[in-house]
Amino acid sequence: MAARLFQTECFALKAADGSGHTPRGLDADVQDQMSDMPYPEGYLFILLMTFVPGVNPLSIWHSLTKDDLQIMRTQLTQSLE
């Protein structure tokens, strides 16, 4: 089940690539955990991606207008579609 969920996350990241509003997926891998790791004989699901483009909204939240927030909602909706 975890492997299926991981594949779904990888697919979603690739599908959103190019929107300009989401991170870009760079690579993905599944590895076995070593005996000295928290879950020996478990798996590591690794997803490497870029940072989300733009400015962190929390750092400018106080200065955003209603129009800015509507633009952000529209961009989020487009990214999720």
mmCIF file as gemmi writes it, N, C-alpha and C atoms, coordinates in Angstrom:
data_model
loop_
_atom_site.group_PDB
_atom_site.id
_atom_site.type_symbol
_atom_site.label_atom_id
_atom_site.label_alt_id
_atom_site.label_comp_id
_atom_site.label_asym_id
_atom_site.label_entity_id
_atom_site.label_seq_id
_atom_site.pdbx_PDB_ins_code
_atom_site.Cartn_x
_atom_site.Cartn_y
_atom_site.Cartn_z
_atom_site.occupancy
_atom_site.B_iso_or_equiv
_atom_site.pdbx_formal_charge
_atom_site.auth_seq_id
_atom_site.auth_asym_id
_atom_site.pdbx_PDB_model_num
ATOM 1 N N . MET Axp A 1 ? 0.826 -1.189 0 1 0 ? 1 A 1
ATOM 2 C CA . MET Axp A 1 ? 0 0 0 1 0 ? 1 A 1
ATOM 3 C C . MET Axp A 1 ? 0.872 1.256 0 1 0 ? 1 A 1
ATOM 4 N N . ALA Axp A 2 ? 1.951 1.246 0.794 1 0 ? 2 A 1
ATOM 5 C CA . ALA Axp A 2 ? 2.844 2.404 0.852 1 0 ? 2 A 1
ATOM 6 C C . ALA Axp A 2 ? 3.491 2.651 -0.508 1 0 ? 2 A 1
ATOM 7 N N . ALA Axp A 3 ? 3.863 1.579 -1.198 1 0 ? 3 A 1
ATOM 8 C CA . ALA Axp A 3 ? 4.49 1.73 -2.518 1 0 ? 3 A 1
ATOM 9 C C . ALA Axp A 3 ? 3.506 2.332 -3.511 1 0 ? 3 A 1
ATOM 10 N N . ARG Axp A 4 ? 2.24 1.928 -3.438 1 0 ? 4 A 1
ATOM 11 C CA . ARG Axp A 4 ? 1.219 2.494 -4.331 1 0 ? 4 A 1
ATOM 12 C C . ARG Axp A 4 ? 1.015 3.977 -4.051 1 0 ? 4 A 1
ATOM 13 N N . LEU Axp A 5 ? 0.961 4.349 -2.776 1 0 ? 5 A 1
ATOM 14 C CA . LEU Axp A 5 ? 0.803 5.753 -2.404 1 0 ? 5 A 1
ATOM 15 C C . LEU Axp A 5 ? 1.992 6.573 -2.89 1 0 ? 5 A 1
ATOM 16 N N . PHE Axp A 6 ? 3.192 6.026 -2.74 1 0 ? 6 A 1
ATOM 17 C CA . PHE Axp A 6 ? 4.389 6.713 -3.204 1 0 ? 6 A 1
ATOM 18 C C . PHE Axp A 6 ? 4.341 6.928 -4.716 1 0 ? 6 A 1
ATOM 19 N N . GLN Axp A 7 ? 3.914 5.922 -5.458 1 0 ? 7 A 1
ATOM 20 C CA . GLN Axp A 7 ? 3.79 6.059 -6.913 1 0 ? 7 A 1
ATOM 21 C C . GLN Axp A 7 ? 2.764 7.133 -7.274 1 0 ? 7 A 1
ATOM 22 N N . THR Axp A 8 ? 1.686 7.203 -6.508 1 0 ? 8 A 1
ATOM 23 C CA . THR Axp A 8 ? 0.668 8.235 -6.74 1 0 ? 8 A 1
ATOM 24 C C . THR Axp A 8 ? 1.244 9.62 -6.498 1 0 ? 8 A 1
ATOM 25 N N . GLU Axp A 9 ? 2.034 9.772 -5.454 1 0 ? 9 A 1
ATOM 26 C CA . GLU Axp A 9 ? 2.667 11.065 -5.161 1 0 ? 9 A 1
ATOM 27 C C . GLU Axp A 9 ? 3.63 11.451 -6.278 1 0 ? 9 A 1
ATOM 28 N N . CYS Axp A 10 ? 4.4 10.496 -6.765 1 0 ? 10 A 1
ATOM 29 C CA . CYS Axp A 10 ? 5.33 10.768 -7.871 1 0 ? 10 A 1
ATOM 30 C C . CYS Axp A 10 ? 4.571 11.193 -9.122 1 0 ? 10 A 1
ATOM 31 N N . PHE Axp A 11 ? 3.471 10.496 -9.415 1 0 ? 11 A 1
ATOM 32 C CA . PHE Axp A 11 ? 2.652 10.835 -10.576 1 0 ? 11 A 1
ATOM 33 C C . PHE Axp A 11 ? 2.07 12.239 -10.449 1 0 ? 11 A 1
ATOM 34 N N . ALA Axp A 12 ? 1.556 12.579 -9.258 1 0 ? 12 A 1
ATOM 35 C CA . ALA Axp A 12 ? 0.969 13.908 -9.04 1 0 ? 12 A 1
ATOM 36 C C . ALA Axp A 12 ? 2.011 15.002 -9.221 1 0 ? 12 A 1
ATOM 37 N N . LEU Axp A 13 ? 3.211 14.763 -8.731 1 0 ? 13 A 1
ATOM 38 C CA . LEU Axp A 13 ? 4.283 15.754 -8.87 1 0 ? 13 A 1
ATOM 39 C C . LEU Axp A 13 ? 4.633 15.958 -10.342 1 0 ? 13 A 1
ATOM 40 N N . LYS Axp A 14 ? 4.726 14.868 -11.104 1 0 ? 14 A 1
ATOM 41 C CA . LYS Axp A 14 ? 5.018 14.974 -12.535 1 0 ? 14 A 1
ATOM 42 C C . LYS Axp A 14 ? 3.884 15.653 -13.286 1 0 ? 14 A 1
ATOM 43 N N . ALA Axp A 15 ? 2.639 15.349 -12.903 1 0 ? 15 A 1
ATOM 44 C CA . ALA Axp A 15 ? 1.481 15.946 -13.578 1 0 ? 15 A 1
ATOM 45 C C . ALA Axp A 15 ? 1.418 17.452 -13.371 1 0 ? 15 A 1
ATOM 46 N N . ALA Axp A 16 ? 1.85 17.925 -12.206 1 0 ? 16 A 1
ATOM 47 C CA . ALA Axp A 16 ? 1.799 19.357 -11.9 1 0 ? 16 A 1
ATOM 48 C C . ALA Axp A 16 ? 3.019 20.103 -12.442 1 0 ? 16 A 1
ATOM 49 N N . ASP Axp A 17 ? 4.029 19.369 -12.882 1 0 ? 17 A 1
ATOM 50 C CA . ASP Axp A 17 ? 5.252 19.998 -13.391 1 0 ? 17 A 1
ATOM 51 C C . ASP Axp A 17 ? 4.915 20.891 -14.581 1 0 ? 17 A 1
ATOM 52 N N . GLY Axp A 18 ? 5.477 22.053 -14.603 1 0 ? 18 A 1
ATOM 53 C CA . GLY Axp A 18 ? 5.235 22.988 -15.698 1 0 ? 18 A 1
ATOM 54 C C . GLY Axp A 18 ? 4.199 24.044 -15.368 1 0 ? 18 A 1
ATOM 55 N N . SER Axp A 19 ? 3.495 23.891 -14.245 1 0 ? 19 A 1
ATOM 56 C CA . SER Axp A 19 ? 2.488 24.89 -13.885 1 0 ? 19 A 1
ATOM 57 C C . SER Axp A 19 ? 3.14 26.184 -13.417 1 0 ? 19 A 1
ATOM 58 N N . GLY Axp A 20 ? 4.388 26.085 -12.933 1 0 ? 20 A 1
ATOM 59 C CA . GLY Axp A 20 ? 5.064 27.256 -12.406 1 0 ? 20 A 1
ATOM 60 C C . GLY Axp A 20 ? 4.669 27.573 -10.969 1 0 ? 20 A 1
ATOM 61 N N . HIS Axp A 21 ? 3.767 26.752 -10.401 1 0 ? 21 A 1
ATOM 62 C CA . HIS Axp A 21 ? 3.28 27.001 -9.046 1 0 ? 21 A 1
ATOM 63 C C . HIS Axp A 21 ? 3.577 25.847 -8.1 1 0 ? 21 A 1
ATOM 64 N N . THR Axp A 22 ? 4.239 24.835 -8.579 1 0 ? 22 A 1
ATOM 65 C CA . THR Axp A 22 ? 4.548 23.659 -7.764 1 0 ? 22 A 1
ATOM 66 C C . THR Axp A 22 ? 6.031 23.327 -7.916 1 0 ? 22 A 1
ATOM 67 N N . PRO Axp A 23 ? 6.565 22.55 -6.98 1 0 ? 23 A 1
ATOM 68 C CA . PRO Axp A 23 ? 7.958 22.117 -7.144 1 0 ? 23 A 1
ATOM 69 C C . PRO Axp A 23 ? 8.078 21.168 -8.338 1 0 ? 23 A 1
ATOM 70 N N . ARG Axp A 24 ? 9.273 21.043 -8.858 1 0 ? 24 A 1
ATOM 71 C CA . ARG Axp A 24 ? 9.552 20.091 -9.933 1 0 ? 24 A 1
ATOM 72 C C . ARG Axp A 24 ? 10.134 18.826 -9.326 1 0 ? 24 A 1
ATOM 73 N N . GLY Axp A 25 ? 9.654 17.682 -9.771 1 0 ? 25 A 1
ATOM 74 C CA . GLY Axp A 25 ? 10.213 16.42 -9.324 1 0 ? 25 A 1
ATOM 75 C C . GLY Axp A 25 ? 11.534 16.169 -10.03 1 0 ? 25 A 1
ATOM 76 N N . LEU Axp A 26 ? 12.569 15.856 -9.29 1 0 ? 26 A 1
ATOM 77 C CA . LEU Axp A 26 ? 13.882 15.616 -9.879 1 0 ? 26 A 1
ATOM 78 C C . LEU Axp A 26 ? 14.212 14.128 -9.957 1 0 ? 26 A 1
ATOM 79 N N . ASP Axp A 27 ? 13.861 13.374 -8.907 1 0 ? 27 A 1
ATOM 80 C CA . ASP Axp A 27 ? 14.165 11.948 -8.897 1 0 ? 27 A 1
ATOM 81 C C . ASP Axp A 27 ? 13.364 11.276 -7.789 1 0 ? 27 A 1
ATOM 82 N N . ALA Axp A 28 ? 13.213 9.969 -7.896 1 0 ? 28 A 1
ATOM 83 C CA . ALA Axp A 28 ? 12.527 9.19 -6.878 1 0 ? 28 A 1
ATOM 84 C C . ALA Axp A 28 ? 13.21 7.838 -6.773 1 0 ? 28 A 1
ATOM 85 N N . ASP Axp A 29 ? 13.194 7.267 -5.559 1 0 ? 29 A 1
ATOM 86 C CA . ASP Axp A 29 ? 13.845 5.978 -5.35 1 0 ? 29 A 1
ATOM 87 C C . ASP Axp A 29 ? 13.232 5.312 -4.119 1 0 ? 29 A 1
ATOM 88 N N . VAL Axp A 30 ? 13.332 3.996 -4.088 1 0 ? 30 A 1
ATOM 89 C CA . VAL Axp A 30 ? 12.931 3.209 -2.927 1 0 ? 30 A 1
ATOM 90 C C . VAL Axp A 30 ? 14.146 2.396 -2.512 1 0 ? 30 A 1
ATOM 91 N N . GLN Axp A 31 ? 14.491 2.468 -1.233 1 0 ? 31 A 1
ATOM 92 C CA . GLN Axp A 31 ? 15.655 1.734 -0.733 1 0 ? 31 A 1
ATOM 93 C C . GLN Axp A 31 ? 15.277 0.981 0.538 1 0 ? 31 A 1
ATOM 94 N N . ASP Axp A 32 ? 15.988 -0.117 0.8 1 0 ? 32 A 1
ATOM 95 C CA . ASP Axp A 32 ? 15.807 -0.868 2.045 1 0 ? 32 A 1
ATOM 96 C C . ASP Axp A 32 ? 16.508 -0.128 3.176 1 0 ? 32 A 1
ATOM 97 N N . GLN Axp A 33 ? 15.889 -0.15 4.36 1 0 ? 33 A 1
ATOM 98 C CA . GLN Axp A 33 ? 16.537 0.445 5.526 1 0 ? 33 A 1
ATOM 99 C C . GLN Axp A 33 ? 17.581 -0.527 6.073 1 0 ? 33 A 1
ATOM 100 N N . MET Axp A 34 ? 18.679 0.025 6.533 1 0 ? 34 A 1
ATOM 101 C CA . MET Axp A 34 ? 19.754 -0.771 7.117 1 0 ? 34 A 1
ATOM 102 C C . MET Axp A 34 ? 19.398 -1.156 8.555 1 0 ? 34 A 1
ATOM 103 N N . SER Axp A 35 ? 20.151 -2.056 9.116 1 0 ? 35 A 1
ATOM 104 C CA . SER Axp A 35 ? 19.865 -2.551 10.462 1 0 ? 35 A 1
ATOM 105 C C . SER Axp A 35 ? 20.013 -1.481 11.544 1 0 ? 35 A 1
ATOM 106 N N . ASP Axp A 36 ? 20.791 -0.417 11.284 1 0 ? 36 A 1
ATOM 107 C CA . ASP Axp A 36 ? 20.972 0.645 12.282 1 0 ? 36 A 1
ATOM 108 C C . ASP Axp A 36 ? 19.978 1.793 12.106 1 0 ? 36 A 1
ATOM 109 N N . MET Axp A 37 ? 19.008 1.625 11.226 1 0 ? 37 A 1
ATOM 110 C CA . MET Axp A 37 ? 18.009 2.668 10.981 1 0 ? 37 A 1
ATOM 111 C C . MET Axp A 37 ? 16.77 2.405 11.845 1 0 ? 37 A 1
ATOM 112 N N . PRO Axp A 38 ? 15.876 3.389 11.953 1 0 ? 38 A 1
ATOM 113 C CA . PRO Axp A 38 ? 14.716 3.263 12.843 1 0 ? 38 A 1
ATOM 114 C C . PRO Axp A 38 ? 13.828 2.033 12.58 1 0 ? 38 A 1
ATOM 115 N N . TYR Axp A 39 ? 13.674 1.629 11.322 1 0 ? 39 A 1
ATOM 116 C CA . TYR Axp A 39 ? 12.829 0.486 10.99 1 0 ? 39 A 1
ATOM 117 C C . TYR Axp A 39 ? 13.63 -0.506 10.145 1 0 ? 39 A 1
ATOM 118 N N . PRO Axp A 40 ? 14.5 -1.279 10.795 1 0 ? 40 A 1
ATOM 119 C CA . PRO Axp A 40 ? 15.32 -2.231 10.05 1 0 ? 40 A 1
ATOM 120 C C . PRO Axp A 40 ? 14.452 -3.139 9.179 1 0 ? 40 A 1
ATOM 121 N N . GLU Axp A 41 ? 14.936 -3.401 7.987 1 0 ? 41 A 1
ATOM 122 C CA . GLU Axp A 41 ? 14.241 -4.213 6.988 1 0 ? 41 A 1
ATOM 123 C C . GLU Axp A 41 ? 12.995 -3.517 6.439 1 0 ? 41 A 1
ATOM 124 N N . GLY Axp A 42 ? 12.796 -2.248 6.793 1 0 ? 42 A 1
ATOM 125 C CA . GLY Axp A 42 ? 11.713 -1.458 6.221 1 0 ? 42 A 1
ATOM 126 C C . GLY Axp A 42 ? 12.197 -0.799 4.944 1 0 ? 42 A 1
ATOM 127 N N . TYR Axp A 43 ? 11.464 0.172 4.473 1 0 ? 43 A 1
ATOM 128 C CA . TYR Axp A 43 ? 11.804 0.844 3.216 1 0 ? 43 A 1
ATOM 129 C C . TYR Axp A 43 ? 11.912 2.348 3.425 1 0 ? 43 A 1
ATOM 130 N N . LEU Axp A 44 ? 12.724 2.962 2.594 1 0 ? 44 A 1
ATOM 131 C CA . LEU Axp A 44 ? 12.814 4.422 2.503 1 0 ? 44 A 1
ATOM 132 C C . LEU Axp A 44 ? 12.245 4.824 1.148 1 0 ? 44 A 1
ATOM 133 N N . PHE Axp A 45 ? 11.248 5.681 1.167 1 0 ? 45 A 1
ATOM 134 C CA . PHE Axp A 45 ? 10.693 6.221 -0.066 1 0 ? 45 A 1
ATOM 135 C C . PHE Axp A 45 ? 11.238 7.635 -0.202 1 0 ? 45 A 1
ATOM 136 N N . ILE Axp A 46 ? 12.04 7.856 -1.214 1 0 ? 46 A 1
ATOM 137 C CA . ILE Axp A 46 ? 12.762 9.12 -1.365 1 0 ? 46 A 1
ATOM 138 C C . ILE Axp A 46 ? 12.231 9.862 -2.59 1 0 ? 46 A 1
ATOM 139 N N . LEU Axp A 47 ? 11.812 11.091 -2.382 1 0 ? 47 A 1
ATOM 140 C CA . LEU Axp A 47 ? 11.31 11.925 -3.464 1 0 ? 47 A 1
ATOM 141 C C . LEU Axp A 47 ? 12.1 13.23 -3.438 1 0 ? 47 A 1
ATOM 142 N N . LEU Axp A 48 ? 12.875 13.46 -4.464 1 0 ? 48 A 1
ATOM 143 C CA . LEU Axp A 48 ? 13.717 14.649 -4.554 1 0 ? 48 A 1
ATOM 144 C C . LEU Axp A 48 ? 13.029 15.663 -5.451 1 0 ? 48 A 1
ATOM 145 N N . MET Axp A 49 ? 12.841 16.869 -4.924 1 0 ? 49 A 1
ATOM 146 C CA . MET Axp A 49 ? 12.166 17.914 -5.702 1 0 ? 49 A 1
ATOM 147 C C . MET Axp A 49 ? 12.79 19.272 -5.422 1 0 ? 49 A 1
ATOM 148 N N . THR Axp A 50 ? 12.483 20.216 -6.279 1 0 ? 50 A 1
ATOM 149 C CA . THR Axp A 50 ? 12.963 21.583 -6.103 1 0 ? 50 A 1
ATOM 150 C C . THR Axp A 50 ? 12.114 22.273 -5.031 1 0 ? 50 A 1
ATOM 151 N N . PHE Axp A 51 ? 12.546 23.444 -4.62 1 0 ? 51 A 1
ATOM 152 C CA . PHE Axp A 51 ? 11.728 24.267 -3.742 1 0 ? 51 A 1
ATOM 153 C C . PHE Axp A 51 ? 10.534 24.779 -4.532 1 0 ? 51 A 1
ATOM 154 N N . VAL Axp A 52 ? 9.456 25.108 -3.824 1 0 ? 52 A 1
ATOM 155 C CA . VAL Axp A 52 ? 8.305 25.723 -4.473 1 0 ? 52 A 1
ATOM 156 C C . VAL Axp A 52 ? 8.739 27.106 -4.946 1 0 ? 52 A 1
ATOM 157 N N . PRO Axp A 53 ? 8.438 27.461 -6.204 1 0 ? 53 A 1
ATOM 158 C CA . PRO Axp A 53 ? 8.86 28.772 -6.7 1 0 ? 53 A 1
ATOM 159 C C . PRO Axp A 53 ? 8.124 29.915 -5.997 1 0 ? 53 A 1
ATOM 160 N N . GLY Axp A 54 ? 8.767 31.052 -5.935 1 0 ? 54 A 1
ATOM 161 C CA . GLY Axp A 54 ? 8.125 32.234 -5.376 1 0 ? 54 A 1
ATOM 162 C C . GLY Axp A 54 ? 8.558 32.536 -3.955 1 0 ? 54 A 1
ATOM 163 N N . VAL Axp A 55 ? 7.734 33.327 -3.284 1 0 ? 55 A 1
ATOM 164 C CA . VAL Axp A 55 ? 8.009 33.801 -1.932 1 0 ? 55 A 1
ATOM 165 C C . VAL Axp A 55 ? 7.119 33.042 -0.958 1 0 ? 55 A 1
ATOM 166 N N . ASN Axp A 56 ? 7.642 32.752 0.226 1 0 ? 56 A 1
ATOM 167 C CA . ASN Axp A 56 ? 6.847 32.098 1.267 1 0 ? 56 A 1
ATOM 168 C C . ASN Axp A 56 ? 5.693 33.027 1.655 1 0 ? 56 A 1
ATOM 169 N N . PRO Axp A 57 ? 4.438 32.602 1.459 1 0 ? 57 A 1
ATOM 170 C CA . PRO Axp A 57 ? 3.293 33.47 1.759 1 0 ? 57 A 1
ATOM 171 C C . PRO Axp A 57 ? 3.231 33.92 3.219 1 0 ? 57 A 1
ATOM 172 N N . LEU Axp A 58 ? 3.75 33.107 4.128 1 0 ? 58 A 1
ATOM 173 C CA . LEU Axp A 58 ? 3.707 33.507 5.543 1 0 ? 58 A 1
ATOM 174 C C . LEU Axp A 58 ? 4.533 34.762 5.802 1 0 ? 58 A 1
ATOM 175 N N . SER Axp A 59 ? 5.575 34.969 5.005 1 0 ? 59 A 1
ATOM 176 C CA . SER Axp A 59 ? 6.423 36.143 5.223 1 0 ? 59 A 1
ATOM 177 C C . SER Axp A 59 ? 5.793 37.433 4.694 1 0 ? 59 A 1
ATOM 178 N N . ILE Axp A 60 ? 4.757 37.322 3.845 1 0 ? 60 A 1
ATOM 179 C CA . ILE Axp A 60 ? 4.112 38.516 3.276 1 0 ? 60 A 1
ATOM 180 C C . ILE Axp A 60 ? 2.611 38.548 3.541 1 0 ? 60 A 1
ATOM 181 N N . TRP Axp A 61 ? 2.128 37.608 4.375 1 0 ? 61 A 1
ATOM 182 C CA . TRP Axp A 61 ? 0.69 37.448 4.587 1 0 ? 61 A 1
ATOM 183 C C . TRP Axp A 61 ? -0.001 38.754 4.975 1 0 ? 61 A 1
ATOM 184 N N . HIS Axp A 62 ? 0.623 39.522 5.843 1 0 ? 62 A 1
ATOM 185 C CA . HIS Axp A 62 ? 0.014 40.768 6.344 1 0 ? 62 A 1
ATOM 186 C C . HIS Axp A 62 ? -0.175 41.817 5.247 1 0 ? 62 A 1
ATOM 187 N N . SER Axp A 63 ? 0.585 41.713 4.17 1 0 ? 63 A 1
ATOM 188 C CA . SER Axp A 63 ? 0.494 42.731 3.12 1 0 ? 63 A 1
ATOM 189 C C . SER Axp A 63 ? -0.312 42.274 1.9 1 0 ? 63 A 1
ATOM 190 N N . LEU Axp A 64 ? -0.862 41.07 1.932 1 0 ? 64 A 1
ATOM 191 C CA . LEU Axp A 64 ? -1.624 40.579 0.784 1 0 ? 64 A 1
ATOM 192 C C . LEU Axp A 64 ? -3.012 41.209 0.731 1 0 ? 64 A 1
ATOM 193 N N . THR Axp A 65 ? -3.418 41.574 -0.472 1 0 ? 65 A 1
ATOM 194 C CA . THR Axp A 65 ? -4.759 42.132 -0.669 1 0 ? 65 A 1
ATOM 195 C C . THR Axp A 65 ? -5.734 40.998 -0.993 1 0 ? 65 A 1
ATOM 196 N N . LYS Axp A 66 ? -7.019 41.314 -1.046 1 0 ? 66 A 1
ATOM 197 C CA . LYS Axp A 66 ? -8.028 40.314 -1.42 1 0 ? 66 A 1
ATOM 198 C C . LYS Axp A 66 ? -7.758 39.802 -2.834 1 0 ? 66 A 1
ATOM 199 N N . ASP Axp A 67 ? -7.315 40.694 -3.724 1 0 ? 67 A 1
ATOM 200 C CA . ASP Axp A 67 ? -6.985 40.276 -5.092 1 0 ? 67 A 1
ATOM 201 C C . ASP Axp A 67 ? -5.805 39.302 -5.1 1 0 ? 67 A 1
ATOM 202 N N . ASP Axp A 68 ? -4.796 39.59 -4.277 1 0 ? 68 A 1
ATOM 203 C CA . ASP Axp A 68 ? -3.64 38.683 -4.179 1 0 ? 68 A 1
ATOM 204 C C . ASP Axp A 68 ? -4.082 37.294 -3.718 1 0 ? 68 A 1
ATOM 205 N N . LEU Axp A 69 ? -4.936 37.265 -2.706 1 0 ? 69 A 1
ATOM 206 C CA . LEU Axp A 69 ? -5.417 35.984 -2.171 1 0 ? 69 A 1
ATOM 207 C C . LEU Axp A 69 ? -6.232 35.231 -3.212 1 0 ? 69 A 1
ATOM 208 N N . GLN Axp A 70 ? -7.026 35.958 -3.994 1 0 ? 70 A 1
ATOM 209 C CA . GLN Axp A 70 ? -7.816 35.3 -5.044 1 0 ? 70 A 1
ATOM 210 C C . GLN Axp A 70 ? -6.9 34.711 -6.116 1 0 ? 70 A 1
ATOM 211 N N . ILE Axp A 71 ? -5.857 35.418 -6.47 1 0 ? 71 A 1
ATOM 212 C CA . ILE Axp A 71 ? -4.882 34.897 -7.441 1 0 ? 71 A 1
ATOM 213 C C . ILE Axp A 71 ? -4.24 33.63 -6.895 1 0 ? 71 A 1
ATOM 214 N N . MET Axp A 72 ? -3.888 33.646 -5.618 1 0 ? 72 A 1
ATOM 215 C CA . MET Axp A 72 ? -3.276 32.468 -5.005 1 0 ? 72 A 1
ATOM 216 C C . MET Axp A 72 ? -4.253 31.286 -4.992 1 0 ? 72 A 1
ATOM 217 N N . ARG Axp A 73 ? -5.523 31.554 -4.702 1 0 ? 73 A 1
ATOM 218 C CA . ARG Axp A 73 ? -6.533 30.487 -4.718 1 0 ? 73 A 1
ATOM 219 C C . ARG Axp A 73 ? -6.666 29.889 -6.12 1 0 ? 73 A 1
ATOM 220 N N . THR Axp A 74 ? -6.684 30.757 -7.126 1 0 ? 74 A 1
ATOM 221 C CA . THR Axp A 74 ? -6.796 30.296 -8.515 1 0 ? 74 A 1
ATOM 222 C C . THR Axp A 74 ? -5.6 29.442 -8.899 1 0 ? 74 A 1
ATOM 223 N N . GLN Axp A 75 ? -4.402 29.875 -8.546 1 0 ? 75 A 1
ATOM 224 C CA . GLN Axp A 75 ? -3.195 29.122 -8.865 1 0 ? 75 A 1
ATOM 225 C C . GLN Axp A 75 ? -3.193 27.769 -8.147 1 0 ? 75 A 1
ATOM 226 N N . LEU Axp A 76 ? -3.638 27.755 -6.894 1 0 ? 76 A 1
ATOM 227 C CA . LEU Axp A 76 ? -3.695 26.499 -6.143 1 0 ? 76 A 1
ATOM 228 C C . LEU Axp A 76 ? -4.695 25.547 -6.792 1 0 ? 76 A 1
ATOM 229 N N . THR Axp A 77 ? -5.857 26.069 -7.168 1 0 ? 77 A 1
ATOM 230 C CA . THR Axp A 77 ? -6.862 25.245 -7.825 1 0 ? 77 A 1
ATOM 231 C C . THR Axp A 77 ? -6.336 24.661 -9.118 1 0 ? 77 A 1
ATOM 232 N N . GLN Axp A 78 ? -5.648 25.473 -9.935 1 0 ? 78 A 1
ATOM 233 C CA . GLN Axp A 78 ? -5.086 24.992 -11.189 1 0 ? 78 A 1
ATOM 234 C C . GLN Axp A 78 ? -4.042 23.901 -10.928 1 0 ? 78 A 1
ATOM 235 N N . SER Axp A 79 ? -3.25 24.074 -9.895 1 0 ? 79 A 1
ATOM 236 C CA . SER Axp A 79 ? -2.22 23.076 -9.574 1 0 ? 79 A 1
ATOM 237 C C . SER Axp A 79 ? -2.83 21.759 -9.137 1 0 ? 79 A 1
ATOM 238 N N . LEU Axp A 80 ? -3.948 21.819 -8.416 1 0 ? 80 A 1
ATOM 239 C CA . LEU Axp A 80 ? -4.587 20.616 -7.919 1 0 ? 80 A 1
ATOM 240 C C . LEU Axp A 80 ? -5.407 19.891 -8.985 1 0 ? 80 A 1
ATOM 241 N N . GLU Axp A 81 ? -5.818 20.624 -10.015 1 0 ? 81 A 1
ATOM 242 C CA . GLU Axp A 81 ? -6.588 19.993 -11.085 1 0 ? 81 A 1
ATOM 243 C C . GLU Axp A 81 ? -5.662 19.181 -11.924 1 0 ? 81 A 1
